[in-house]
Amino acid sequence: MAPTSIPLSNRLIILISLACAACASVPAGSPGSASAELQQHTLTSSGAPRSFWLYHPDSAKPGAPLLFVLHGSTGTGAQIRRTTAERFDRLADQYGFTLIYPDGFERHWNDCRGSASYSANIRNIDDPRFFRDMVAFVQASTGSPPARVDAVGHSNGGHMAFRLGYEAADLVTAITAISANLPEVANSDCRPSHQPVTVMLMNGTDDPINPYQGGVVTLNGDASRGQVMSADASARYWASLITQHKPIKKTLRERDGNPQTRVIRHLWQGEQHHVALYTLQGSGHVIPGPELQFPASIGPDAGDISAPDIVVQTLMGKKLD
């Protein structure tokens, strides 16, 4: 399918929410490709109303896998769907899995960074419970529990994926964190179970927000999110839970025509899980993909790999190339 052209107004990571209380559904996928509609739902979780967008394609059979796609700071579920060029919708049609684009509490997730100034953290919103409630909703509405549950998130959403890996390893099989490193221990208020899960990290070396080598995360001058580990140290924590072997290093093929950027993957393979660190050399605070374009202010794009395709490959139980 030909790449989707994304208007400049949809390229920003920080956008006004595209959802509205009066909207019941919006068309899903690119014209002529969707088999279903994106449905907005609200449920009560921990005594508060929470909203999410559900895409359940006609190709999804009972017990289909479930994938959560998580937005970054100040985003929404509808926004991250558009930011990823609705690629996940098309892949859901192709492979027959269920998609959920959840909305964070006041546009943020209560991740593991204890010093963060946004209200989801200050009010200690029980986001892990929200994810369990959404899985229960899918089971009740389809009549079958999902065969597996995975989560992918960008920035604040990547940090929320880390929290699910820490505290809900019984719920998620795999997590993917993009533009996110684990918080330093002194800045973490999560309770790691130290249970193995499949983990993929995709981080740019020229990221001006989430420092690849570790340090203070700064967004629009706000440094309250505090210190994070390096991308390598973050990956090695998860890898230590599945194997003692050294990673296999591979420089991936140039695909986007930009010789200034490239992708190097370190892969730790365990018996049941794997950990992969995709180093986006020369790229910034971006979601990698040939269809995806971001403002120059957050660093160069990364078109040599497609994050949606790699995430779905893992969701469907396929080995990485």
GICOR-V586988 format. One record per pair of residues at least 12 apart in sequence whose C-alpha atoms are under 6 Angstrom apart, sorted by sequence separation. I is the first residue (numbers start at 0). GAP is how many residues later the second one is. D is the distance in whole Angstrom. If there is no record, write none. Layout:
i = (I	I)
gap = (GAP	GAP)
d = (D	D)
This chain:
i = (25	39	214	251	264	24	39	214	250	264	284	289	24	38	160	213	249	263	283	287	288	24	38	104	213	249	263	283	287	23	37	213	248	262	282	283	288	37	212	248	262	282	288	211	247	262	282	287	288	157	211	246	247	261	282	287	157	246	260	35	246	260	34	149	157	34	148	149	151	173	175	177	76	148	149	150	151	152	153	154	172	173	174	175	176	177	178	76	149	154	166	173	175	177	76	165	166	75	165	242	241	65	64	65	66	67	68	74	63	65	67	73	73	72	56	59	238	58	59	55	183	54	182	183	53	182	183	195	53	181	182	195	52	180	181	255	52	110	180	255	51	52	110	254	51	180	253	51	50	110	181	180	28	16	13	17	28	13	113	112	113	112	113	197	199	111	197	198	199	200	201	202	203	204	205	111	197	199	200	202	203	204	205	206	111	205	206	203	65	203	62	64	61	62	63	64	66	71	62	63	64	65	66	67	68	69	70	71	72	62	66	68	71	44	71	70	69	178	116	115	114	115	114	10	2)
gap = (12	12	12	12	12	13	13	13	13	13	13	13	14	14	14	14	14	14	14	14	14	15	15	15	15	15	15	15	15	16	16	16	16	16	16	16	16	17	17	17	17	17	17	18	18	18	18	18	18	19	19	19	19	19	19	19	20	20	20	21	21	21	22	22	22	23	23	23	23	23	23	23	24	24	24	24	24	24	24	24	24	24	24	24	24	24	24	25	25	25	25	25	25	25	26	26	26	27	27	27	28	31	32	32	32	32	32	32	33	33	33	33	34	35	36	36	36	37	37	42	43	44	44	44	45	45	45	45	46	46	46	46	47	47	47	47	48	48	48	48	49	49	49	49	50	50	50	51	52	52	52	53	57	59	60	60	60	61	73	74	74	75	75	75	75	76	76	76	76	76	76	76	76	76	76	77	77	77	77	77	77	77	77	77	78	78	78	79	80	80	81	81	82	82	82	82	82	82	83	83	83	83	83	83	83	83	83	83	83	84	84	84	84	85	85	86	87	106	107	108	109	109	110	283	288)
d = (6	6	5	6	6	6	4	5	4	5	5	4	5	5	6	5	6	6	6	5	5	6	5	6	5	5	5	4	6	6	6	4	6	6	6	5	5	5	4	5	5	5	4	6	5	6	6	6	6	4	6	6	5	5	6	5	5	5	5	5	5	5	6	5	6	6	5	6	6	6	6	6	4	6	5	5	4	5	5	5	6	4	5	5	5	5	5	5	6	5	6	6	6	6	5	4	6	5	6	5	5	6	5	5	5	5	5	5	5	6	6	5	6	5	6	4	6	5	5	5	6	5	6	5	6	4	5	5	5	6	6	6	6	6	6	5	5	6	6	5	6	6	5	5	4	5	6	5	6	6	5	6	6	6	6	6	6	6	5	6	5	5	5	5	6	5	5	5	5	5	5	6	4	5	6	5	6	6	6	6	6	6	5	4	5	5	5	5	6	5	5	5	6	5	5	5	6	5	4	6	5	5	5	5	5	4	6	5	5	5	6	6	4	6	5	5	5	6	6	5	6	4	6	5	6)
